[in-house]
Amino acid sequence: MIKNKWNLKLLCLASFGILASSSLFAAPSLVNGIAFFVNDYPVTLMEVYKIQQRDKVTQQIAIDLLINDRLHKEEIDRRKIVVNDIEIEDEIARIAKQKQATLEQVRNYIQGNGGNWEHYKEEIKHNLQKRKLYQSITQEGLRMVDERELEGYYNTHTQEFSIPQSIDVVKYSSKDAKALEKVVQTNGKAIPQNVQKTNEVLQTIELHPQIVQAFTQGAIGRFTPIFPVSDDFVVFLIQAKNNPALLPYESVRNVVLQKIMEQKEDYLIYEYFEKLRSNAKVNIVRLH
């Protein structure tokens, strides 16, 4: 779940309307550099200006974004959400791998484009804290789901909980994982010489559960992930799913719960911060 979904949440949360009331605006103050307070968290005039310049937005939208940011930080502090150095390094390594780069290449790119490596790591830390915060809020929402809702989803989405008895596939195997990546990227049109191609009918009862799940979730006409098998790598093009059998509700209840929560999590997080926002004390000091 994890990369575009978190960005969507941040965009949704940042779209809250700014609190605008005459009661929020105080007379100009001599407090040096402070624009406003959010529940006693100060926001400086410089921060407002930087957001305006960075995002090319009006002052009002910049204030709105900063109010939202302070509410996040306050909630992270309240829940004592911690991210350690190992987690930061692992996340940077994950990003590097995703971009098919080394850690050193990522560092050189950041610094070569005028960035600060320590600031970049701090940004990664903040994003990880937000991710943990969203997970915490979503977990709390589990209490909102009752058994009738779970069973209702199961009964109306039986295809999601059915396993085919057999699967028609085109199997591609090689000792070179990158060669299989080329097969997938070209949708099977380019097959390197070190790749073997065979047509097979797989019996799901004989397969590893992880592979069965990939076939169940995968669409006909699409490739599965690449799997390591002994000293080789394999990938399958799904051609047909035969004789689907519905799994018992008891065996897939946790999967049903996960699917419902995936549907609800954006709303749960939005609703949670909406409540925080409505209860927040925003005191404007000065905006110029």
Phi and psi restraints in degrees (value plus and minus 20) as a CYANA .aco file:
   2 ILE   PHI    -132.0   -92.0
   2 ILE   PSI     -32.7     7.3
   3 LYS   PHI    -116.4   -76.4
   3 LYS   PSI     -81.1   -41.1
   4 ASN   PHI     -81.8   -41.8
   4 ASN   PSI     -49.6    -9.6
   5 LYS   PHI     -84.6   -44.6
   5 LYS   PSI     -64.2   -24.2
   6 TRP   PHI     -84.4   -44.4
   6 TRP   PSI     -57.6   -17.6
   7 ASN   PHI     -81.8   -41.8
   7 ASN   PSI     -59.4   -19.4
   8 LEU   PHI     -81.6   -41.6
   8 LEU   PSI     -61.9   -21.9
   9 LYS   PHI     -80.8   -40.8
   9 LYS   PSI     -64.3   -24.3
  10 LEU   PHI     -83.3   -43.3
  10 LEU   PSI     -59.1   -19.1
  11 LEU   PHI     -86.3   -46.3
  11 LEU   PSI     -60.6   -20.6
  12 CYS   PHI     -83.4   -43.4
  12 CYS   PSI     -64.4   -24.4
  13 LEU   PHI     -87.9   -47.9
  13 LEU   PSI     -53.3   -13.3
  14 ALA   PHI     -94.0   -54.0
  14 ALA   PSI     -30.2     9.8
  15 SER   PHI    -109.3   -69.3
  15 SER   PSI     -17.0    23.0
  16 PHE   PHI     -77.8   -37.8
  16 PHE   PSI     123.3   163.3
  17 GLY   PHI     -90.4   -50.4
  17 GLY   PSI     123.3   163.3
  18 ILE   PHI     -90.9   -50.9
  18 ILE   PSI     121.5   161.5
  19 LEU   PHI     -90.4   -50.4
  19 LEU   PSI      98.1   138.1
  20 ALA   PHI    -148.0  -108.0
  20 ALA   PSI      89.0   129.0
  21 SER   PHI    -170.9  -130.9
  21 SER   PSI     123.0   163.0
  22 SER   PHI     -82.2   -42.2
  22 SER   PSI     -43.9    -3.9
  23 SER   PHI     -91.7   -51.7
  23 SER   PSI     -36.6     3.4
  24 LEU   PHI    -102.4   -62.4
  24 LEU   PSI     -41.1    -1.1
  25 PHE   PHI    -112.4   -72.4
  25 PHE   PSI     101.2   141.2
  26 ALA   PHI    -121.0   -81.0
  26 ALA   PSI     146.2   186.2
  27 ALA   PHI     -86.3   -46.3
  27 ALA   PSI     133.9   173.9
  28 PRO   PHI     -72.3   -32.3
  28 PRO   PSI     122.0   162.0
  29 SER   PHI    -143.9  -103.9
  29 SER   PSI     140.8   180.8
  30 LEU   PHI    -109.8   -69.8
  30 LEU   PSI     -14.7    25.3
  31 VAL   PHI     -82.8   -42.8
  31 VAL   PSI      92.8   132.8
  32 ASN   PHI     -86.6   -46.6
  32 ASN   PSI      97.6   137.6
  33 GLY   PHI      61.7   101.7
  33 GLY   PSI     -27.1    12.9
  34 ILE   PHI    -107.1   -67.1
  34 ILE   PSI     105.6   145.6
  35 ALA   PHI    -109.3   -69.3
  35 ALA   PSI     -67.3   -27.3
  36 PHE   PHI    -183.6  -143.6
  36 PHE   PSI     148.5   188.5
  37 PHE   PHI    -137.0   -97.0
  37 PHE   PSI     122.8   162.8
  38 VAL   PHI    -140.2  -100.2
  38 VAL   PSI      86.5   126.5
  39 ASN   PHI      29.2    69.2
  39 ASN   PSI      25.1    65.1
  40 ASP   PHI      54.6    94.6
  40 ASP   PSI     -19.5    20.5
  41 TYR   PHI    -102.8   -62.8
  41 TYR   PSI     100.2   140.2
  42 PRO   PHI     -99.1   -59.1
  42 PRO   PSI     126.1   166.1
  43 VAL   PHI    -146.3  -106.3
  43 VAL   PSI     108.1   148.1
  44 THR   PHI    -110.0   -70.0
  44 THR   PSI     140.1   180.1
  45 LEU   PHI     -80.4   -40.4
  45 LEU   PSI     -55.7   -15.7
  46 MET   PHI     -84.7   -44.7
  46 MET   PSI     -58.3   -18.3
  47 GLU   PHI     -83.4   -43.4
  47 GLU   PSI     -61.6   -21.6
  48 VAL   PHI     -81.9   -41.9
  48 VAL   PSI     -65.3   -25.3
  49 TYR   PHI     -82.3   -42.3
  49 TYR   PSI     -64.4   -24.4
  50 LYS   PHI     -82.5   -42.5
  50 LYS   PSI     -61.3   -21.3
  51 ILE   PHI     -84.4   -44.4
  51 ILE   PSI     -61.3   -21.3
  52 GLN   PHI     -78.5   -38.5
  52 GLN   PSI     -64.2   -24.2
  53 GLN   PHI     -92.5   -52.5
  53 GLN   PSI     -61.6   -21.6
  54 ARG   PHI     -87.3   -47.3
  54 ARG   PSI     -66.3   -26.3
  55 ASP   PHI    -118.1   -78.1
  55 ASP   PSI     -22.1    17.9
  56 LYS   PHI      35.1    75.1
  56 LYS   PSI      32.9    72.9
  57 VAL   PHI    -144.5  -104.5
  57 VAL   PSI     148.7   188.7
  58 THR   PHI     -92.7   -52.7
  58 THR   PSI     146.4   186.4
  59 GLN   PHI     -80.8   -40.8
  59 GLN   PSI     -59.8   -19.8
  60 GLN   PHI     -82.2   -42.2
  60 GLN   PSI     -63.2   -23.2
  61 ILE   PHI     -87.9   -47.9
  61 ILE   PSI     -58.3   -18.3
  62 ALA   PHI     -80.7   -40.7
  62 ALA   PSI     -62.6   -22.6
  63 ILE   PHI     -81.9   -41.9
  63 ILE   PSI     -63.1   -23.1
  64 ASP   PHI     -80.1   -40.1
  64 ASP   PSI     -64.9   -24.9
  65 LEU   PHI     -83.9   -43.9
  65 LEU   PSI     -58.1   -18.1
  66 LEU   PHI     -93.3   -53.3
  66 LEU   PSI     -54.2   -14.2
  67 ILE   PHI     -80.7   -40.7
  67 ILE   PSI     -65.8   -25.8
  68 ASN   PHI     -81.3   -41.3
  68 ASN   PSI     -61.6   -21.6
  69 ASP   PHI     -83.8   -43.8
  69 ASP   PSI     -61.9   -21.9
  70 ARG   PHI     -86.2   -46.2
  70 ARG   PSI     -56.6   -16.6
  71 LEU   PHI     -84.1   -44.1
  71 LEU   PSI     -57.5   -17.5
  72 HIS   PHI     -82.7   -42.7
  72 HIS   PSI     -69.0   -29.0
  73 LYS   PHI     -82.3   -42.3
  73 LYS   PSI     -60.5   -20.5
  74 GLU   PHI     -82.3   -42.3
  74 GLU   PSI     -61.9   -21.9
  75 GLU   PHI     -90.9   -50.9
  75 GLU   PSI     -55.9   -15.9
  76 ILE   PHI     -82.7   -42.7
  76 ILE   PSI     -63.1   -23.1
  77 ASP   PHI     -85.5   -45.5
  77 ASP   PSI     -63.5   -23.5
  78 ARG   PHI     -82.6   -42.6
  78 ARG   PSI     -57.9   -17.9
  79 ARG   PHI    -107.6   -67.6
  79 ARG   PSI     -21.3    18.7
  80 LYS   PHI      35.1    75.1
  80 LYS   PSI      27.1    67.1
  81 ILE   PHI    -100.5   -60.5
  81 ILE   PSI     104.0   144.0
  82 VAL   PHI    -140.4  -100.4
  82 VAL   PSI     121.0   161.0
  83 VAL   PHI    -145.5  -105.5
  83 VAL   PSI     105.2   145.2
  84 ASN   PHI    -116.1   -76.1
  84 ASN   PSI     153.6   193.6
  85 ASP   PHI     -82.7   -42.7
  85 ASP   PSI     -55.7   -15.7
  86 ILE   PHI     -84.1   -44.1
  86 ILE   PSI     -61.4   -21.4
  87 GLU   PHI     -83.7   -43.7
  87 GLU   PSI     -58.8   -18.8
  88 ILE   PHI     -85.0   -45.0
  88 ILE   PSI     -65.2   -25.2
  89 GLU   PHI     -83.5   -43.5
  89 GLU   PSI     -60.4   -20.4
  90 ASP   PHI     -84.0   -44.0
  90 ASP   PSI     -59.2   -19.2
  91 GLU   PHI     -87.9   -47.9
  91 GLU   PSI     -61.0   -21.0
  92 ILE   PHI     -85.3   -45.3
  92 ILE   PSI     -59.6   -19.6
  93 ALA   PHI     -83.2   -43.2
  93 ALA   PSI     -58.2   -18.2
  94 ARG   PHI     -85.0   -45.0
  94 ARG   PSI     -63.3   -23.3
  95 ILE   PHI     -83.7   -43.7
  95 ILE   PSI     -62.0   -22.0
  96 ALA   PHI     -81.8   -41.8
  96 ALA   PSI     -64.5   -24.5
  97 LYS   PHI     -83.5   -43.5
  97 LYS   PSI     -59.7   -19.7
  98 GLN   PHI     -82.3   -42.3
  98 GLN   PSI     -53.8   -13.8
  99 LYS   PHI    -114.0   -74.0
  99 LYS   PSI     -10.8    29.2
 100 GLN   PHI      34.1    74.1
 100 GLN   PSI      27.3    67.3
 101 ALA   PHI    -152.3  -112.3
 101 ALA   PSI     143.8   183.8
 102 THR   PHI    -110.3   -70.3
 102 THR   PSI     146.3   186.3
 103 LEU   PHI     -80.3   -40.3
 103 LEU   PSI     -60.3   -20.3
 104 GLU   PHI     -85.5   -45.5
 104 GLU   PSI     -56.2   -16.2
 105 GLN   PHI     -86.5   -46.5
 105 GLN   PSI     -58.3   -18.3
 106 VAL   PHI     -83.9   -43.9
 106 VAL   PSI     -65.8   -25.8
 107 ARG   PHI     -80.1   -40.1
 107 ARG   PSI     -65.5   -25.5
 108 ASN   PHI     -83.2   -43.2
 108 ASN   PSI     -57.0   -17.0
 109 TYR   PHI     -85.3   -45.3
 109 TYR   PSI     -66.2   -26.2
 110 ILE   PHI     -80.6   -40.6
 110 ILE   PSI     -70.0   -30.0
 111 GLN   PHI     -91.7   -51.7
 111 GLN   PSI     -52.6   -12.6
 112 GLY   PHI     -89.5   -49.5
 112 GLY   PSI     -39.3     0.7
 113 ASN   PHI    -125.1   -85.1
 113 ASN   PSI       3.7    43.7
 114 GLY   PHI      63.4   103.4
 114 GLY   PSI     -11.8    28.2
 115 GLY   PHI    -106.1   -66.1
 115 GLY   PSI     145.5   185.5
 116 ASN   PHI    -129.8   -89.8
 116 ASN   PSI     104.4   144.4
 117 TRP   PHI     -81.2   -41.2
 117 TRP   PSI     -60.8   -20.8
 118 GLU   PHI     -87.7   -47.7
 118 GLU   PSI     -57.6   -17.6
 119 HIS   PHI     -85.3   -45.3
 119 HIS   PSI     -57.4   -17.4
 120 TYR   PHI     -83.2   -43.2
 120 TYR   PSI     -64.1   -24.1
 121 LYS   PHI     -84.0   -44.0
 121 LYS   PSI     -56.0   -16.0
 122 GLU   PHI     -86.6   -46.6
 122 GLU   PSI     -57.0   -17.0
 123 GLU   PHI     -86.3   -46.3
 123 GLU   PSI     -60.9   -20.9
 124 ILE   PHI     -80.6   -40.6
 124 ILE   PSI     -63.1   -23.1
 125 LYS   PHI     -80.3   -40.3
 125 LYS   PSI     -64.4   -24.4
 126 HIS   PHI     -84.0   -44.0
 126 HIS   PSI     -60.3   -20.3
 127 ASN   PHI     -85.5   -45.5
 127 ASN   PSI     -58.1   -18.1
 128 LEU   PHI     -87.0   -47.0
 128 LEU   PSI     -58.1   -18.1
 129 GLN   PHI     -81.7   -41.7
 129 GLN   PSI     -62.9   -22.9
 130 LYS   PHI     -83.4   -43.4
 130 LYS   PSI     -60.7   -20.7
 131 ARG   PHI     -81.2   -41.2
 131 ARG   PSI     -63.9   -23.9
 132 LYS   PHI     -85.2   -45.2
 132 LYS   PSI     -57.5   -17.5
 133 LEU   PHI     -81.7   -41.7
 133 LEU   PSI     -67.3   -27.3
 134 TYR   PHI     -82.9   -42.9
 134 TYR   PSI     -59.0   -19.0
 135 GLN   PHI     -83.4   -43.4
 135 GLN   PSI     -60.5   -20.5
 136 SER   PHI     -83.7   -43.7
 136 SER   PSI     -64.1   -24.1
 137 ILE   PHI     -84.2   -44.2
 137 ILE   PSI     -62.1   -22.1
 138 THR   PHI     -84.4   -44.4
 138 THR   PSI     -61.0   -21.0
 139 GLN   PHI     -80.6   -40.6
 139 GLN   PSI     -56.3   -16.3
 140 GLU   PHI     -83.2   -43.2
 140 GLU   PSI     -50.5   -10.5
 141 GLY   PHI     -90.5   -50.5
 141 GLY   PSI     -32.5     7.5
 142 LEU   PHI     -79.0   -39.0
 142 LEU   PSI     -49.4    -9.4
 143 ARG   PHI     -87.5   -47.5
 143 ARG   PSI     -39.5     0.5
 144 MET   PHI    -101.5   -61.5
 144 MET   PSI     -30.3     9.7
 145 VAL   PHI    -118.7   -78.7
 145 VAL   PSI     101.4   141.4
 146 ASP   PHI    -121.3   -81.3
 146 ASP   PSI     151.5   191.5
 147 GLU   PHI     -83.1   -43.1
 147 GLU   PSI     -55.4   -15.4
 148 ARG   PHI     -84.0   -44.0
 148 ARG   PSI     -57.2   -17.2
 149 GLU   PHI     -86.5   -46.5
 149 GLU   PSI     -60.7   -20.7
 150 LEU   PHI     -81.8   -41.8
 150 LEU   PSI     -68.4   -28.4
 151 GLU   PHI     -85.7   -45.7
 151 GLU   PSI     -55.1   -15.1
 152 GLY   PHI     -83.9   -43.9
 152 GLY   PSI     -62.1   -22.1
 153 TYR   PHI     -85.1   -45.1
 153 TYR   PSI     -63.1   -23.1
 154 TYR   PHI     -78.8   -38.8
 154 TYR   PSI     -65.5   -25.5
 155 ASN   PHI     -91.2   -51.2
 155 ASN   PSI     -46.7    -6.7
 156 THR   PHI    -118.3   -78.3
 156 THR   PSI     -22.2    17.8
 157 HIS   PHI    -151.5  -111.5
 157 HIS   PSI      25.2    65.2
 158 THR   PHI     -79.0   -39.0
 158 THR   PSI     -49.0    -9.0
 159 GLN   PHI     -85.1   -45.1
 159 GLN   PSI     -45.6    -5.6
 160 GLU   PHI     -95.9   -55.9
 160 GLU   PSI     -36.9     3.1
 161 PHE   PHI    -139.7   -99.7
 161 PHE   PSI       5.4    45.4
 162 SER   PHI    -130.6   -90.6
 162 SER   PSI     119.5   159.5
 163 ILE   PHI    -134.6   -94.6
 163 ILE   PSI     107.2   147.2
 164 PRO   PHI     -87.8   -47.8
 164 PRO   PSI     126.4   166.4
 165 GLN   PHI     -92.6   -52.6
 165 GLN   PSI     -51.4   -11.4
 166 SER   PHI    -166.2  -126.2
 166 SER   PSI     138.4   178.4
 167 ILE   PHI    -156.1  -116.1
 167 ILE   PSI     107.4   147.4
 168 ASP   PHI    -104.9   -64.9
 168 ASP   PSI     106.1   146.1
 169 VAL   PHI    -158.6  -118.6
 169 VAL   PSI     140.6   180.6
 170 VAL   PHI    -126.8   -86.8
 170 VAL   PSI     101.2   141.2
 171 LYS   PHI    -119.2   -79.2
 171 LYS   PSI     108.6   148.6
 172 TYR   PHI    -135.6   -95.6
 172 TYR   PSI     108.3   148.3
 173 SER   PHI    -153.7  -113.7
 173 SER   PSI     129.9   169.9
 174 SER   PHI    -187.3  -147.3
 174 SER   PSI     140.1   180.1
 175 LYS   PHI    -105.5   -65.5
 175 LYS   PSI     -25.8    14.2
 176 ASP   PHI    -133.0   -93.0
 176 ASP   PSI      88.0   128.0
 177 ALA   PHI     -82.5   -42.5
 177 ALA   PSI     -54.9   -14.9
 178 LYS   PHI     -85.7   -45.7
 178 LYS   PSI     -50.9   -10.9
 179 ALA   PHI     -85.6   -45.6
 179 ALA   PSI     -57.6   -17.6
 180 LEU   PHI     -90.5   -50.5
 180 LEU   PSI     -53.4   -13.4
 181 GLU   PHI     -80.8   -40.8
 181 GLU   PSI     -57.0   -17.0
 182 LYS   PHI     -85.6   -45.6
 182 LYS   PSI     -59.3   -19.3
 183 VAL   PHI     -79.7   -39.7
 183 VAL   PSI     -66.6   -26.6
 184 VAL   PHI     -86.1   -46.1
 184 VAL   PSI     -64.3   -24.3
 185 GLN   PHI     -82.5   -42.5
 185 GLN   PSI     -51.9   -11.9
 186 THR   PHI    -118.1   -78.1
 186 THR   PSI     -10.2    29.8
 187 ASN   PHI      36.6    76.6
 187 ASN   PSI      17.6    57.6
 188 GLY   PHI      61.6   101.6
 188 GLY   PSI     -14.5    25.5
 189 LYS   PHI    -102.3   -62.3
 189 LYS   PSI     -47.2    -7.2
 190 ALA   PHI    -135.7   -95.7
 190 ALA   PSI      96.4   136.4
 191 ILE   PHI    -139.2   -99.2
 191 ILE   PSI      86.7   126.7
 192 PRO   PHI     -78.8   -38.8
 192 PRO   PSI     137.8   177.8
 193 GLN   PHI     -83.6   -43.6
 193 GLN   PSI     -46.8    -6.8
 194 ASN   PHI    -109.3   -69.3
 194 ASN   PSI      -1.5    38.5
 195 VAL   PHI    -134.1   -94.1
 195 VAL   PSI     109.7   149.7
 196 GLN   PHI    -118.7   -78.7
 196 GLN   PSI     116.6   156.6
 197 LYS   PHI    -141.4  -101.4
 197 LYS   PSI     107.8   147.8
 198 THR   PHI    -161.4  -121.4
 198 THR   PSI     129.1   169.1
 199 ASN   PHI    -113.0   -73.0
 199 ASN   PSI     110.9   150.9
 200 GLU   PHI    -160.5  -120.5
 200 GLU   PSI     137.8   177.8
 201 VAL   PHI    -136.4   -96.4
 201 VAL   PSI      93.2   133.2
 202 LEU   PHI    -115.7   -75.7
 202 LEU   PSI     117.0   157.0
 203 GLN   PHI    -114.6   -74.6
 203 GLN   PSI      96.8   136.8
 204 THR   PHI     -81.4   -41.4
 204 THR   PSI     -48.6    -8.6
 205 ILE   PHI     -83.9   -43.9
 205 ILE   PSI     -40.1    -0.1
 206 GLU   PHI    -115.9   -75.9
 206 GLU   PSI     -23.3    16.7
 207 LEU   PHI    -116.4   -76.4
 207 LEU   PSI     136.7   176.7
 208 HIS   PHI     -86.5   -46.5
 208 HIS   PSI     120.7   160.7
 209 PRO   PHI     -73.4   -33.4
 209 PRO   PSI     -55.3   -15.3
 210 GLN   PHI     -84.0   -44.0
 210 GLN   PSI     -60.2   -20.2
 211 ILE   PHI     -91.3   -51.3
 211 ILE   PSI     -58.6   -18.6
 212 VAL   PHI     -79.1   -39.1
 212 VAL   PSI     -62.7   -22.7
 213 GLN   PHI     -81.7   -41.7
 213 GLN   PSI     -60.1   -20.1
 214 ALA   PHI     -83.6   -43.6
 214 ALA   PSI     -58.9   -18.9
 215 PHE   PHI     -90.4   -50.4
 215 PHE   PSI     -59.3   -19.3
 216 THR   PHI     -84.3   -44.3
 216 THR   PSI     -63.4   -23.4
 217 GLN   PHI    -101.7   -61.7
 217 GLN   PSI     -43.6    -3.6
 218 GLY   PHI     -95.0   -55.0
 218 GLY   PSI     127.6   167.6
 219 ALA   PHI    -109.4   -69.4
 219 ALA   PSI     132.1   172.1
 220 ILE   PHI     -83.7   -43.7
 220 ILE   PSI     113.9   153.9
 221 GLY   PHI      71.2   111.2
 221 GLY   PSI     -18.6    21.4
 222 ARG   PHI    -136.7   -96.7
 222 ARG   PSI     140.2   180.2
 223 PHE   PHI    -108.8   -68.8
 223 PHE   PSI     129.1   169.1
 224 THR   PHI     -99.9   -59.9
 224 THR   PSI     151.8   191.8
 225 PRO   PHI     -82.1   -42.1
 225 PRO   PSI     144.6   184.6
 226 ILE   PHI    -103.2   -63.2
 226 ILE   PSI     108.4   148.4
 227 PHE   PHI    -132.2   -92.2
 227 PHE   PSI     119.5   159.5
 228 PRO   PHI    -100.9   -60.9
 228 PRO   PSI     110.2   150.2
 229 VAL   PHI    -152.6  -112.6
 229 VAL   PSI      89.9   129.9
 230 SER   PHI      35.1    75.1
 230 SER   PSI    -140.6  -100.6
 231 ASP   PHI    -116.1   -76.1
 231 ASP   PSI     -16.3    23.7
 232 ASP   PHI    -133.0   -93.0
 232 ASP   PSI     156.2   196.2
 233 PHE   PHI    -145.0  -105.0
 233 PHE   PSI     125.1   165.1
 234 VAL   PHI    -155.6  -115.6
 234 VAL   PSI     130.8   170.8
 235 VAL   PHI    -162.0  -122.0
 235 VAL   PSI     127.2   167.2
 236 PHE   PHI    -141.1  -101.1
 236 PHE   PSI     117.3   157.3
 237 LEU   PHI    -117.2   -77.2
 237 LEU   PSI      96.6   136.6
 238 ILE   PHI     -98.4   -58.4
 238 ILE   PSI     104.2   144.2
 239 GLN   PHI    -128.8   -88.8
 239 GLN   PSI     -53.0   -13.0
 240 ALA   PHI    -181.5  -141.5
 240 ALA   PSI     128.5   168.5
 241 LYS   PHI    -137.7   -97.7
 241 LYS   PSI     103.7   143.7
 242 ASN   PHI    -132.2   -92.2
 242 ASN   PSI     118.5   158.5
 243 ASN   PHI      33.1    73.1
 243 ASN   PSI      44.0    84.0
 244 PRO   PHI     -86.2   -46.2
 244 PRO   PSI     121.1   161.1
 245 ALA   PHI    -142.6  -102.6
 245 ALA   PSI     109.7   149.7
 246 LEU   PHI     -95.7   -55.7
 246 LEU   PSI     108.3   148.3
 247 LEU   PHI     -96.3   -56.3
 247 LEU   PSI     128.1   168.1
 248 PRO   PHI     -81.2   -41.2
 248 PRO   PSI     125.3   165.3
 249 TYR   PHI     -75.9   -35.9
 249 TYR   PSI     -61.7   -21.7
 250 GLU   PHI     -80.7   -40.7
 250 GLU   PSI     -52.5   -12.5
 251 SER   PHI    -101.3   -61.3
 251 SER   PSI     -36.6     3.4
 252 VAL   PHI    -140.6  -100.6
 252 VAL   PSI      -7.9    32.1
 253 ARG   PHI     -75.8   -35.8
 253 ARG   PSI     -64.3   -24.3
 254 ASN   PHI     -85.5   -45.5
 254 ASN   PSI     -52.9   -12.9
 255 VAL   PHI     -88.0   -48.0
 255 VAL   PSI     -60.7   -20.7
 256 VAL   PHI     -80.3   -40.3
 256 VAL   PSI     -66.0   -26.0
 257 LEU   PHI     -79.9   -39.9
 257 LEU   PSI     -63.7   -23.7
 258 GLN   PHI     -82.0   -42.0
 258 GLN   PSI     -62.2   -22.2
 259 LYS   PHI     -85.1   -45.1
 259 LYS   PSI     -60.8   -20.8
 260 ILE   PHI     -84.3   -44.3
 260 ILE   PSI     -61.8   -21.8
 261 MET   PHI     -87.5   -47.5
 261 MET   PSI     -53.8   -13.8
 262 GLU   PHI     -82.7   -42.7
 262 GLU   PSI     -56.6   -16.6
 263 GLN   PHI     -90.5   -50.5
 263 GLN   PSI     -53.4   -13.4
 264 LYS   PHI    -113.1   -73.1
 264 LYS   PSI     -38.2     1.8
 265 GLU   PHI     -82.6   -42.6
 265 GLU   PSI     -58.5   -18.5
 266 ASP   PHI     -80.4   -40.4
 266 ASP   PSI     -64.5   -24.5
 267 TYR   PHI     -87.1   -47.1
 267 TYR   PSI     -61.2   -21.2
 268 LEU   PHI     -78.3   -38.3
 268 LEU   PSI     -64.1   -24.1
 269 ILE   PHI     -89.2   -49.2
 269 ILE   PSI     -63.2   -23.2
 270 TYR   PHI     -78.8   -38.8
 270 TYR   PSI     -68.3   -28.3
 271 GLU   PHI     -82.8   -42.8
 271 GLU   PSI     -59.7   -19.7
 272 TYR   PHI     -81.4   -41.4
 272 TYR   PSI     -67.6   -27.6
 273 PHE   PHI     -94.9   -54.9
 273 PHE   PSI     -44.3    -4.3
 274 GLU   PHI     -82.2   -42.2
 274 GLU   PSI     -62.3   -22.3
 275 LYS   PHI     -86.9   -46.9
 275 LYS   PSI     -63.0   -23.0
 276 LEU   PHI     -79.7   -39.7
 276 LEU   PSI     -61.7   -21.7
 277 ARG   PHI     -84.6   -44.6
 277 ARG   PSI     -62.1   -22.1
 278 SER   PHI     -87.8   -47.8
 278 SER   PSI     -44.5    -4.5
 279 ASN   PHI    -118.7   -78.7
 279 ASN   PSI     -23.0    17.0
 280 ALA   PHI     -91.5   -51.5
 280 ALA   PSI     125.8   165.8
 281 LYS   PHI    -121.0   -81.0
 281 LYS   PSI      87.6   127.6
 282 VAL   PHI    -128.9   -88.9
 282 VAL   PSI      96.6   136.6
 283 ASN   PHI    -135.4   -95.4
 283 ASN   PSI      90.1   130.1
 284 ILE   PHI     -96.3   -56.3
 284 ILE   PSI     109.4   149.4
 285 VAL   PHI    -116.4   -76.4
 285 VAL   PSI     -78.1   -38.1
 286 ARG   PHI    -184.5  -144.5
 286 ARG   PSI     132.3   172.3
 287 LEU   PHI    -139.3   -99.3
 287 LEU   PSI     -13.6    26.4
